[in-house]
């Protein structure tokens, strides 16, 4: 590869930039840049939700009631059993959520989808609860649905719905 000598590089760098007219088709570029911020925010929210789901699963398995209460804060939680109906869960006392896990279960989440609902971010993912062992039987599975409210520089966990299948 032949590089120009240093004096040519210096001369090229010191030249004033020539204004180039922007063709109309570059408006697509402007739109793409404008869309970048919401997509970046959505990616950050997805990462935050992924961490919330991992911490939620850890609290279920560890039966860590104080951390679970702190994690859920003022979140509205409902449990929808496969038999139908809706059972509200008190975020200050989410003890009955621990009935799923006997302390040695494995909770996995997958297929996390995240989207905007006005200024808030909603999510949906599949959860599975397994009993560890040579043949790990499936104890429960279903869908987590929820919403994070956007605030000044923070996301607040507003809703978490547990649909058991």
Secondary structure as UniProt FT lines:
FT   HELIX           6..14
FT   HELIX           24..26
FT   HELIX           27..62
FT   HELIX           65..72
FT   TURN            73..74
FT   STRAND          76..80
FT   TURN            82..83
FT   STRAND          87..89
FT   TURN            91..92
FT   HELIX           95..100
FT   STRAND          105..117
FT   TURN            118..119
FT   STRAND          120..131
FT   STRAND          138..151
FT   TURN            152..153
FT   STRAND          154..164
//
